[in-house]
Amino acid sequence: MANAYDVIVIGSGPGGYVTAIRAAQLGLKTAIVEREHLGGICLNWGCIPTKALLRSAEIKHFAEHAKDYGVTIEGTITAKVEDVVARSRGVSKRLNGGIGFLMKKNKIDVIWGEAKVTKVGEITVVKTTKAPMEPQNPIPKNTLGEGTYNAKHIIIATGARPRAILGIEPDGKLIWTYFEAMVPKTLPNKMLVMGSGAIGIEFASFYNAMGVDVTVVELMSNIMPVEDEEISKFARKAIEKQGLKIITEAKVSKVEKGANSVIATVETKDGKSELIEADVMISAVGVVGNIENIGLEGLGIETDRGCIVIDDYGNTNVNGIYAIGDVAGPPMLAHKAEHEGVICVEKIAGLPNVHGMDKGKIPGCTYCHPQVASVGLTEAKAKEAGRDIRVGRYNFNANGKAIALGEDSGMIKVIFDKGTGELIGAHMVGAEVTELIQGFVIAMNLETTEEELMASIFPHPTLSEMMGEAVLDAYGRVLNA
C-alpha cells in the first residue's frame, strides 16, 4: 500500500524531524507532514535566528567597547537593522534547506499540507492554507501532497504559538510577537516588552544593544522567574547597568493604540499605575500548544491547559497516537522536544531499556547579556522539597580566563544533597554559560557525586575552572577565592 507507513510524524520542527530521522534509522517506514516550513518555529522563527540577531548585537557591543581591549576603531559604529535581519534570515534559510537534505538522506517522505487525524491509524492531508511568512528553499522533490495516509503509529509534533492576552492581542504593527520582533524594517525609538521569560528578555537585550530605549514589565517578583532567585537578581543588576529598564511585580492591564505608538497602563503590586508610551510593544507572555483542527476532539485525546497529555514515553490516552515537544507541554524547549521524540520512537520500535523523560535534568538557556543557564532544582525548590543541601558559589571576577576576556561579571552556583553528595542543581550567569551548563547536565545524568567532580581536572585557563571551584566551595575547599 503506497500510502501506508509504520510512523507518520505531524510537524517538522526540531522534535518532529529528529523523531522521523530516528524512526527511519530503526528501519521504520516513515513520513513527516509539514504545512509551512521545514524546521518549524525554532529553526525559522525562534532559537536559531534570534541567536543570529544577538550575535550581531554582541559584535556591535564589542566594537563600541574596543578601547577596553586596547583596540582603536575609527569612525562611527553603525548597525543597519536591515543588514542584521538579512543575516539572521540567511542563517535560517541555510538550515531550512539542510532539513530537506536530511529527509532525503534518510528516505523519509515529506507530505506537504495540513494534517488531521481522522481515526486511529489514519490521517487526511489537505492543501495548506497557511503560506510561509517569507520564501523558503524549494520544497524537497520527495514531497507528497493531499490525500489519505495510514500509519501504525501517529506522532503529533505540531509545536506552539505565541499566547495572546485578551484585550492586548498582537496586531503585527504596534503589538508584536516574536515573528514581527525578528524582522523589523526599522528600529523603534522606544519599546515596551511584556514578559521577561527567555523570549522577552532575549529580545529586550537585543533591542537595548541596538540602541532602543527598552522597558520590560514582569508579573513576578524576578525576571526569568523559572531561574534561581540569586541568579535572576544578579542578571537583573547586570542588565539594568546596560540601560534596560525593568518593572517587576507589575502587569500591563490596558493598551491604547495611536497611529504610530501605544500607551500601556502598567499596574504594580501596591495598586499604583503608570502610563508608558512606546513606539511598539512585544507580547512575550508564553506560548500555547497547536492542538486545534488536528482531530483530537473526535478521538477523545486528553488535553490540559492547551497541551496534549502524555506519559513519560509520549503516549496519549489513545493507543497508537503520541505527542512530543511543545504541543505536549512544558518545558517548551527544542532540545526537550528532540529527546522526547527519540524516546517515543525507540519505545515504539521495541528497543530494550528505553528510559522515560526525566524533566528534572533538562537544561534551560537564555541568551541575553549576560547569558543565563541552569539545570535541576533551584535553591528554593530544593528547600521546598525538604532537601538538606550544600550550596557552592564562584564568581567570574576571580577567574583568569574571564578577566582576560573582559567578561568578569558572572557567577556559578551549585546545589548538592548534603547526605548523598548528589548534584541536584546548577545555575549560572555570565559569558558562555549556555555552553558550560552541559558539563553539569552530564554529571547529573551520570549521578555524579561531589567527590567525583572534585577529582575531575578542569583545564587552565578556562571558564570551566569555575565549575570545579563552585563545587569545592560547597564543601569548604575552594582554592582560588
QUITAGI-V156568 format. One record per helix or strand. SS is the DSSP state (alpha for helix, beta for strand). FROM is the first residue (numbers start at 1). TO is the last residue. If there is no record, write none. Layout:
[[SS & FROM & TO] [SS & FROM & TO]]
This chain:
[[beta & 4 & 10] [alpha & 14 & 25] [beta & 30 & 34] [alpha & 40 & 45] [alpha & 47 & 64] [alpha & 66 & 69] [alpha & 81 & 105] [beta & 109 & 112] [beta & 114 & 119] [beta & 122 & 126] [beta & 143 & 144] [beta & 147 & 156] [beta & 160 & 162] [beta & 175 & 176] [alpha & 178 & 181] [beta & 190 & 194] [alpha & 198 & 209] [beta & 213 & 217] [alpha & 229 & 241] [beta & 245 & 247] [beta & 250 & 257] [beta & 262 & 268] [beta & 273 & 278] [beta & 280 & 283] [beta & 287 & 289] [alpha & 296 & 299] [beta & 303 & 304] [beta & 307 & 308] [beta & 315 & 315] [beta & 321 & 323] [alpha & 325 & 328] [alpha & 334 & 348] [alpha & 359 & 361] [beta & 364 & 366] [beta & 372 & 376] [alpha & 379 & 384] [beta & 389 & 395] [alpha & 396 & 398] [alpha & 400 & 405] [beta & 411 & 417] [beta & 422 & 429] [alpha & 433 & 445] [beta & 449 & 449] [alpha & 450 & 454] [alpha & 465 & 474]]
